[in-house]
Amino acid sequence: MERDDILCTCMDITKGEVEDAIKEKKLTTVEQVQDETEAGTVCGSCVDDIYLLLEEINGE
């Protein structure tokens, strides 16, 4: 998935927007990402992708 690809179709949020929020705000949980970006707050189908990004960026 590229940075410009839509990660959250319900809220029209890209992978890059989520990555930037995680890095800039030092987010560590899906809930924090949801609060900051609203990604994953409607149908929840992208929550697994958000979790994977958190692991990838935070090295866990």
Secondary structure, DSSP 8 states (H G I E B T S, - for coil): --TTSEEETTTTEEHHHHHHHHHHHT--SHHHHHHHH-TTSSS-TTHHHHHHHHHHHHT-
